[in-house]
Amino acid sequence: MDFQQLNLRLPSPIVELNDERLAASQVRLWLKRDDLIHPDIPGNKWRKLKYNLAYAADMRFETLLTFGGAYSNHLRATAAAGHYCGFKTIGVVRGEPSDTLNNSLAKAVDFGMNLTYMDRSTYRNKHSAEVLNRLQDAYPGAYILPEGGSNDRAVRGCAELMSEINTQVDVDVVCCPVGSGGTMAGLISGSLPSQQIQGYSALKSRGYLDGEVARLLPGNLAAGARGRWQIVEEFHHGGFAKRSKELDAFIAEFDTRHELRLEWVYVAKMLDGIFTQLRRGEFCAGTRILAVVTGGSFAE
Ligand SMILES: *Cc1c(COP(=O)(O)O)cnc(C)c1O
């Protein structure tokens, strides 16, 4: 499949942050601006969709079907990808339809996505063979992507992100936010044996995401890489899509210092975590860190 018509900004730029808090600790920090890849399919959403779109085209699927909550960036990005690449799209939304579509779902509909709603208890089992078979019967020509788009093809796309980083800069630690774990699994699988991968959970995960990342890692890698990655669970600020005064203050301060308004569900929580760890002296002098800006605010 040819993605020429998307005008993707690849490789995405990297920028080093000039910040006295870093200088004082003799730590360097780069941002990988994946949020700039495409206005409607930004960041890790593009990385995770790329090989899935190519596969769906090769296999002559006409439709992409995937899952998400009412505010899912993945649903919205899949709708946009379908629109630009010539697939019909179906979004299975958790819960009951509300009278008015929120902005995010309205945008998905604008891109031609058909929405169908799934009650919460069925949604919990959405990846079970039973529910998947039922959906496949209802939509015979559909290629089904899991929630968050995190499957082995997504991991391959995110491994490519890691290779891209390694052509741009030499770093010791690579940081990313974690929602479903696909991005992190890809970064681990594409990393060098000398590199550490640190994920920052955007939800109250308590160990759950460790299992998800391990499950998504290519089998030959799972054992060998185990000592090189960890998920930091402390910086969720109340849970998924919850925010705190501290987080808002961090975002405002970051914007003042660096003229960059951070996406708050994932990216700001990661960077707040990195700067908190820096303040605590958890990074040794000389450490070169790269943080993946996995997305920004979507174009309206
Ligand atoms: C979806 C999303 C994530 C989560 O990535 P996973 O691969 O599901 O862990 C992180 N950051 C942003 C900006 C996202 O939109």
Ligand as a Chemical Component Dictionary entry (heavy atoms), coordinates in Angstrom:
data_LIG
# 
_chem_comp.id                   LIG 
_chem_comp.type                 NON-POLYMER 
_chem_comp.pdbx_formal_charge   0 
_chem_comp.three_letter_code    LIG 
# 
loop_
_chem_comp_atom.comp_id 
_chem_comp_atom.atom_id 
_chem_comp_atom.alt_atom_id 
_chem_comp_atom.type_symbol 
_chem_comp_atom.charge 
_chem_comp_atom.model_Cartn_x 
_chem_comp_atom.model_Cartn_y 
_chem_comp_atom.model_Cartn_z 
_chem_comp_atom.pdbx_ordinal 
LIG C1 C1 C 0 -3.363 5.954  22.332 1  
LIG C2 C2 C 0 -2.279 6.767  22.929 2  
LIG C3 C3 C 0 -1.296 6.196  23.776 3  
LIG C4 C4 C 0 -1.359 4.767  24.241 4  
LIG O1 O1 O 0 -0.526 3.919  23.524 5  
LIG P1 P1 P 0 -0.568 2.336  23.762 6  
LIG O2 O2 O 0 0.160  1.762  22.619 7  
LIG O3 O3 O 0 -2.028 1.958  23.735 8  
LIG O4 O4 O 0 0.040  2.034  25.064 9  
LIG C5 C5 C 0 -0.260 7.021  24.214 10 
LIG N1 N1 N 0 -0.209 8.312  23.873 11 
LIG C6 C6 C 0 -1.141 8.902  23.096 12 
LIG C7 C7 C 0 -1.031 10.352 22.794 13 
LIG C8 C8 C 0 -2.217 8.154  22.599 14 
LIG O5 O5 O 0 -3.161 8.758  21.850 15 
# 
loop_
_chem_comp_bond.comp_id 
_chem_comp_bond.atom_id_1 
_chem_comp_bond.atom_id_2 
_chem_comp_bond.value_order 
_chem_comp_bond.pdbx_ordinal 
LIG C1 C2 SING 1  
LIG C2 C3 SING 2  
LIG C2 C8 DOUB 3  
LIG C3 C4 SING 4  
LIG C3 C5 DOUB 5  
LIG C4 O1 SING 6  
LIG O1 P1 SING 7  
LIG P1 O2 DOUB 8  
LIG P1 O3 SING 9  
LIG P1 O4 SING 10 
LIG C5 N1 SING 11 
LIG N1 C6 DOUB 12 
LIG C6 C7 SING 13 
LIG C6 C8 SING 14 
LIG C8 O5 SING 15 
# 
